Amino acid sequence: MSWNWQQSDWPDFRWNEKTFAKAEAAFLRGAGVLIGSAKHLDEDARQQLVVDAMSVEALTTSEIEGEMLNRASVQSSIQRQLGFLSDRRKVQPAEQGISELMVDLYRGVDGALTENQLFAWHRMVVSGRTDLRDIGRYRTSDEPMQVVSGASYAPKVHFEAPPSTRVRKEMKRFLDWFNGTAPGMASALPPLTRAGIAHLYFESVHPFEDGNGRIGRVVAEKALVQGFGQPIIVALARSILAHHADYYRALEEANKTNDVTTWLRWFSAIALEAQYRTFAEIDFVIHKTKLLDQVRGRINARQEKVLLRMFREGPEGFEGGMSAKKYSIIAETAPATTTRDLAGLVGAGALIRSGELKHTRYALNIPVSNIPDISIDENGKLTFLI
């Protein structure tokens, strides 16, 4: 079996454009709605949306690679870099690096993608690592770059990238393609198609010793947002994480052919889902502002602290819901005080109570946005399942 880069038509990707006409139209309509919704937020809410969106993408793109980062540290780092008020906590190199990556993407989304930018992104992604030889440059090892699973005595090779001697040439061709297909260029491609191919193309070359997945997803996000015409973070990594097993299977199959129609069907559905997740984040910020205004002056400092902590978890909320035990830990209260505080929050309309006794849980009293599971069939029909 030969990999896509070993085939005679590499990298002349081909696909059925008609299959994605409806998806591309839906994405552009959604982009307009997103931009319009964001404009209705006040300055504080917009700042919160930007920080929250960047933080979630930073955390989830790292989690896809098995790296669990500290949410509060990532948020603090992003706030500092954007010049917003932060708690000035000490941030570890991995959290600082991925935060810098998200901020750099947001600030430079309109610019061309360059080799120097990719090298800077690589230094950010592997910040604090001491086990890599090639940091901030393309890989140079003579060993094959392979994605492998299974026992060492019987490994399964899911993919093998071009040898390091070919990487610089392949990446020059990739960058020329990426910048030449941007909006306004003679060879411009629709955003879903361009982002999907960009991600697959980058991952197929696998130019770095490590960090290719995170950088490749940022490349795809840059392509998506350039299609918007305005900077906004789309929840692409979060949607990929929700389907991470399918993600790796789809990439593995796509690495075997340069007909990318099947891959683009999968990726386009994920990108549309990411749009819906971003809608949900904007709605969450709007309802958070309304709820805090509603309870202002009616709750004490402990209750406000817990509410703000719950809001930090985003639209999904605490895993398993807020319990009396969690409240006591966050607010540092005795059981009797916890009971009074929670009852007060329910009475003020801030929380909704469910369950009884030890199964009692509390959730924020705001509408929940359902995220559809989207699929695109061979004829381009979009199906939305809630």
C-alpha positions as CSV (number, residue, x, y, z in Angstrom):
1,M,0.0,0.0,0.0
2,S,1.3,3.5,-0.8
3,W,0.5,6.7,1.2
4,N,-1.1,9.7,-0.5
5,W,2.2,11.5,-0.8
6,Q,3.7,8.5,-2.6
7,Q,1.1,8.6,-5.3
8,S,1.6,10.1,-8.8
9,D,-1.2,12.7,-8.3
10,W,0.1,14.1,-5.0
11,P,-0.7,16.8,-4.0
12,D,-3.4,17.4,-6.6
13,F,-6.3,16.7,-4.4
14,R,-9.7,16.1,-6.1
15,W,-13.2,16.2,-4.7
16,N,-16.8,16.5,-5.8
17,E,-17.7,20.2,-5.4
18,K,-21.4,19.6,-5.7
19,T,-21.3,17.4,-2.6
20,F,-20.4,20.4,-0.4
21,A,-22.5,23.2,-2.0
22,K,-25.2,23.0,0.7
23,A,-22.6,22.7,3.5
24,E,-20.6,25.7,2.3
25,A,-23.8,27.8,2.0
26,A,-24.9,26.8,5.5
27,F,-21.4,27.7,6.9
28,L,-21.4,31.1,5.3
29,R,-25.0,31.8,6.6
30,G,-23.8,30.7,10.0
31,A,-20.7,33.0,9.8
32,G,-23.0,36.0,9.3
33,V,-25.2,35.0,12.2
34,L,-22.1,34.6,14.5
35,I,-20.6,37.9,13.5
36,G,-24.0,39.6,14.0
37,S,-24.5,38.0,17.4
38,A,-21.1,39.0,18.6
39,K,-21.7,42.6,17.7
40,H,-24.6,42.7,20.1
41,L,-22.4,42.0,23.1
42,D,-21.1,44.8,25.2
43,E,-17.3,45.2,25.5
44,D,-17.0,43.2,28.8
45,A,-19.1,40.3,27.3
46,R,-17.0,40.3,24.1
47,Q,-13.8,40.1,26.1
48,Q,-15.2,37.2,28.1
49,L,-16.3,35.4,24.9
50,V,-12.9,35.8,23.4
51,V,-11.1,34.5,26.5
52,D,-13.5,31.6,27.0
53,A,-13.4,30.6,23.3
54,M,-9.6,30.7,23.2
55,S,-9.3,28.9,26.6
56,V,-11.6,26.0,25.5
57,E,-9.8,25.6,22.2
58,A,-6.4,25.6,23.9
59,L,-7.6,23.0,26.5
60,T,-9.4,20.7,24.0
61,T,-6.7,20.7,21.2
62,S,-4.2,19.6,23.9
63,E,-6.6,17.0,25.3
64,I,-6.9,15.5,21.9
65,E,-3.2,14.7,22.2
66,G,-3.6,13.3,25.7
67,E,-2.3,16.5,27.5
68,M,-4.5,17.8,30.3
69,L,-3.9,21.4,31.1
70,N,-5.1,23.6,33.9
71,R,-8.1,25.7,32.8
72,A,-7.6,28.6,35.2
73,S,-3.9,28.9,34.2
74,V,-4.7,28.9,30.5
75,Q,-7.4,31.6,31.0
76,S,-5.1,33.7,33.2
77,S,-2.4,33.5,30.5
78,I,-4.7,34.5,27.7
79,Q,-6.1,37.4,29.7
80,R,-2.6,38.8,30.4
81,Q,-1.6,38.5,26.7
82,L,-4.7,40.3,25.6
83,G,-4.2,43.1,28.2
84,F,-7.2,42.2,30.2
85,L,-7.4,42.0,34.0
86,S,-6.1,38.6,35.3
87,D,-5.2,37.0,38.6
88,R,-1.4,37.0,37.7
89,R,-1.1,33.4,38.7
90,K,2.0,31.5,37.8
91,V,1.6,29.6,34.6
92,Q,3.5,26.5,33.5
93,P,5.3,26.4,30.1
94,A,2.8,24.1,28.4
95,E,-0.2,26.3,29.4
96,Q,1.7,29.5,28.5
97,G,2.7,28.1,25.1
98,I,-0.7,26.9,23.9
99,S,-2.2,30.2,25.2
100,E,0.3,32.2,23.1
101,L,-0.7,30.1,20.1
102,M,-4.4,30.9,20.4
103,V,-3.7,34.6,20.9
104,D,-1.3,34.7,17.9
105,L,-4.0,33.0,15.8
106,Y,-6.6,35.5,16.8
107,R,-4.5,38.5,16.2
108,G,-3.0,37.4,12.9
109,V,-5.9,35.6,11.3
110,D,-5.9,37.8,8.2
111,G,-2.2,37.5,7.4
112,A,-0.6,35.0,5.1
113,L,0.7,31.8,6.7
114,T,4.5,31.8,6.7
115,E,7.3,29.4,7.6
116,N,8.4,31.7,10.4
117,Q,4.9,31.7,11.8
118,L,4.8,27.9,11.8
119,F,8.2,27.8,13.5
120,A,7.0,30.2,16.2
121,W,3.8,28.1,16.7
122,H,6.0,25.0,17.1
123,R,8.0,26.7,19.8
124,M,4.8,27.7,21.6
125,V,3.3,24.2,21.3
126,V,6.3,22.4,22.7
127,S,7.2,25.1,25.3
128,G,9.0,23.5,28.2
129,R,9.9,20.3,26.4
130,T,13.5,19.1,26.7
131,D,13.1,15.7,24.9
132,L,13.0,17.1,21.4
133,R,15.9,17.8,19.0
134,D,14.1,19.9,16.5
135,I,12.3,22.8,18.1
136,G,11.1,25.8,16.0
137,R,12.2,24.0,12.8
138,Y,11.2,21.2,10.6
139,R,12.2,17.6,11.7
140,T,15.6,16.4,10.6
141,S,15.7,12.8,11.9
142,D,16.6,10.0,9.5
143,E,14.1,7.8,11.3
144,P,10.7,7.4,9.6
145,M,7.9,9.6,11.0
146,Q,5.2,7.1,11.7
147,V,1.9,7.0,13.5
148,V,1.9,3.6,15.2
149,S,-0.2,1.6,17.6
150,G,-0.1,-1.9,19.1
151,A,2.7,-3.9,20.7
152,S,6.3,-3.2,19.8
153,Y,6.8,-6.7,18.4
154,A,3.8,-6.4,16.1
155,P,3.1,-2.6,15.5
156,K,0.4,-1.4,13.3
157,V,1.5,1.6,11.1
158,H,-1.5,3.9,10.6
159,F,0.5,6.4,8.6
160,E,4.0,7.2,7.5
161,A,4.9,10.8,6.5
162,P,7.5,11.9,3.9
163,P,11.1,11.6,4.9
164,S,12.6,14.6,6.5
165,T,14.7,15.3,3.4
166,R,11.5,16.1,1.6
167,V,9.8,18.2,4.3
168,R,11.1,21.7,3.4
169,K,10.1,21.3,-0.3
170,E,6.7,19.9,0.7
171,M,6.1,22.7,3.1
172,K,7.0,25.4,0.6
173,R,4.4,23.8,-1.8
174,F,1.9,23.6,1.1
175,L,2.3,27.3,2.0
176,D,2.0,28.4,-1.6
177,W,-1.2,26.4,-1.9
178,F,-2.6,27.7,1.4
179,N,-2.0,31.4,0.7
180,G,-3.0,31.0,-3.0
181,T,-6.4,29.6,-2.0
182,A,-7.2,32.3,0.5
183,P,-10.2,34.6,0.1
184,G,-9.7,37.1,-2.7
185,M,-7.0,35.1,-4.4
186,A,-7.3,33.8,-8.0
187,S,-7.5,30.2,-6.8
188,A,-9.7,30.9,-3.7
189,L,-11.6,28.0,-2.3
190,P,-14.7,27.9,-0.2
191,P,-13.9,27.9,3.6
192,L,-14.9,24.4,4.5
193,T,-13.2,22.9,1.5
194,R,-10.0,24.9,2.1
195,A,-9.9,24.2,5.8
196,G,-10.5,20.5,5.4
197,I,-7.8,20.1,2.7
198,A,-5.4,22.3,4.6
199,H,-5.6,20.2,7.7
200,L,-5.2,16.9,5.8
201,Y,-2.4,18.3,3.7
202,F,-0.5,19.6,6.7
203,E,-1.0,16.3,8.7
204,S,0.1,14.3,5.6
205,V,3.5,16.1,5.5
206,H,3.8,16.0,9.4
207,P,6.6,18.5,9.3
208,F,7.5,18.7,12.9
209,E,9.1,16.2,15.4
210,D,6.0,16.7,17.6
211,G,3.0,19.0,17.9
212,N,1.7,18.4,14.3
213,G,-1.9,17.8,15.4
214,R,-2.3,21.0,17.4
215,I,-0.6,23.1,14.7
216,G,-2.6,21.4,12.0
217,R,-5.9,22.2,13.7
218,V,-4.8,25.8,14.1
219,V,-4.1,25.9,10.4
220,A,-7.6,24.6,9.7
221,E,-9.1,27.2,12.1
222,K,-7.2,30.0,10.4
223,A,-8.7,28.9,7.1
224,L,-12.2,28.8,8.5
225,V,-12.0,32.2,10.2
226,Q,-10.4,33.8,7.1
227,G,-13.7,32.7,5.4
228,F,-15.6,34.8,7.9
229,G,-13.7,38.0,7.2
230,Q,-13.5,38.8,10.9
231,P,-11.5,37.3,13.8
232,I,-13.6,34.9,15.9
233,I,-12.5,31.6,17.5
234,V,-14.6,28.7,16.2
235,A,-14.9,25.6,18.5
236,L,-13.2,23.3,16.0
237,A,-11.0,21.4,18.5
238,R,-13.9,20.9,20.9
239,S,-16.0,19.3,18.1
240,I,-13.1,17.1,17.0
241,L,-12.6,16.0,20.6
242,A,-16.3,15.0,20.8
243,H,-15.6,12.7,17.9
244,H,-11.9,12.0,18.4
245,A,-12.0,8.3,17.5
246,D,-13.8,9.0,14.2
247,Y,-11.3,11.9,13.6
248,Y,-8.3,9.5,13.7
249,R,-10.1,6.9,11.6
250,A,-11.1,9.6,9.0
251,L,-7.5,10.9,8.8
252,E,-6.1,7.4,8.4
253,E,-8.4,6.6,5.5
254,A,-7.7,10.0,3.9
255,N,-4.0,9.4,4.0
256,K,-4.4,6.6,1.5
257,T,-5.8,8.5,-1.5
258,N,-5.8,12.0,-3.0
259,D,-9.6,11.9,-3.6
260,V,-10.6,13.8,-0.5
261,T,-14.4,13.8,-1.0
262,T,-15.0,11.4,1.9
263,W,-12.6,13.2,4.2
264,L,-14.2,16.6,3.3
265,R,-17.7,15.2,4.1
266,W,-16.6,14.2,7.5
267,F,-14.6,17.4,8.2
268,S,-17.3,19.8,6.9
269,A,-19.9,18.2,9.2
270,I,-17.5,18.7,12.1
271,A,-16.9,22.3,11.2
272,L,-20.6,23.0,11.0
273,E,-21.0,21.4,14.4
274,A,-18.2,23.7,15.6
275,Q,-20.3,26.7,14.4
276,Y,-23.2,25.5,16.5
277,R,-20.9,25.2,19.5
278,T,-19.8,28.8,19.0
279,F,-23.4,29.9,18.8
280,A,-24.0,28.1,22.1
281,E,-21.0,30.0,23.7
282,I,-22.4,33.3,22.6
283,D,-25.8,32.5,23.9
284,F,-24.2,31.4,27.2
285,V,-22.4,34.7,27.6
286,I,-25.6,36.7,26.9
287,H,-27.6,34.7,29.4
288,K,-24.8,34.9,32.0
289,T,-24.9,38.7,31.8
290,K,-28.7,38.7,32.2
291,L,-28.6,36.3,35.2
292,L,-25.9,38.2,37.0
293,D,-27.8,41.5,36.5
294,Q,-30.9,39.7,37.8
295,V,-29.3,38.6,41.1
296,R,-27.0,41.6,41.7
297,G,-27.5,42.9,45.2
298,R,-29.5,39.8,46.2
299,I,-26.7,37.3,46.8
300,N,-23.6,37.4,49.1
301,A,-20.0,37.2,48.2
302,R,-19.8,33.4,48.7
303,Q,-22.7,32.8,46.4
304,E,-21.3,35.1,43.8
305,K,-18.0,33.3,43.9
306,V,-19.6,29.9,43.3
307,L,-21.8,31.3,40.5
308,L,-18.7,32.7,38.7
309,R,-17.0,29.4,39.2
310,M,-19.9,27.6,37.6
311,F,-19.9,30.0,34.7
312,R,-16.2,29.3,34.1
313,E,-17.2,25.7,33.1
314,G,-19.0,27.1,30.1
315,P,-22.3,25.8,28.5
316,E,-21.6,22.2,29.5
317,G,-21.4,23.1,33.2
318,F,-19.8,21.0,36.0
319,E,-19.5,17.3,35.2
320,G,-22.2,15.7,37.3
321,G,-23.7,19.1,38.3
322,M,-23.1,21.3,41.3
323,S,-23.5,19.5,44.6
324,A,-23.5,20.7,48.2
325,K,-20.1,19.1,48.7
326,K,-18.6,21.0,45.7
327,Y,-20.2,24.2,47.0
328,S,-18.7,23.8,50.4
329,I,-15.2,23.3,48.9
330,I,-15.4,26.3,46.5
331,A,-17.0,28.7,49.1
332,E,-15.2,27.2,52.1
333,T,-18.4,26.9,54.1
334,A,-19.8,24.7,56.8
335,P,-22.7,22.4,55.8
336,A,-25.4,24.6,57.4
337,T,-24.2,27.7,55.6
338,T,-24.0,25.7,52.3
339,T,-27.6,24.6,52.6
340,R,-28.7,28.3,53.2
341,D,-26.6,29.6,50.4
342,L,-27.9,27.1,47.9
343,A,-31.5,27.6,48.9
344,G,-30.9,31.4,48.5
345,L,-29.5,30.9,45.0
346,V,-32.5,28.8,44.0
347,G,-34.9,31.4,45.5
348,A,-33.1,34.2,43.6
349,G,-33.6,32.3,40.4
350,A,-29.9,31.7,39.8
351,L,-29.9,27.9,40.2
352,I,-32.3,25.1,39.4
353,R,-32.5,22.2,41.9
354,S,-33.0,18.6,40.9
355,G,-32.9,15.3,42.8
356,E,-33.1,14.6,46.5
357,L,-30.8,14.0,49.5
358,K,-27.3,12.9,48.4
359,H,-28.4,13.0,44.7
360,T,-29.4,16.7,44.9
361,R,-27.8,18.7,42.1
362,Y,-27.9,22.4,41.1
363,A,-27.6,23.8,37.6
364,L,-27.5,27.4,36.3
365,N,-30.9,28.7,35.5
366,I,-30.1,29.5,31.8
367,P,-31.3,27.9,28.6
368,V,-29.3,25.0,27.3
369,S,-28.3,25.1,23.6
370,N,-28.4,21.7,22.0
371,I,-25.5,20.8,19.7
372,P,-26.6,18.8,16.7
373,D,-24.8,15.8,15.3
374,I,-24.4,16.7,11.7
375,S,-23.8,14.4,8.7
376,I,-23.4,15.0,5.0
377,D,-24.4,12.2,2.6
378,E,-23.0,11.5,-0.9
379,N,-25.5,13.8,-2.5
380,G,-24.7,16.7,-0.3
381,K,-27.8,16.5,1.9
382,L,-27.2,17.8,5.4
383,T,-28.8,15.9,8.4
384,F,-29.1,17.5,11.8
385,L,-29.7,15.2,14.8
386,I,-30.3,16.6,18.2
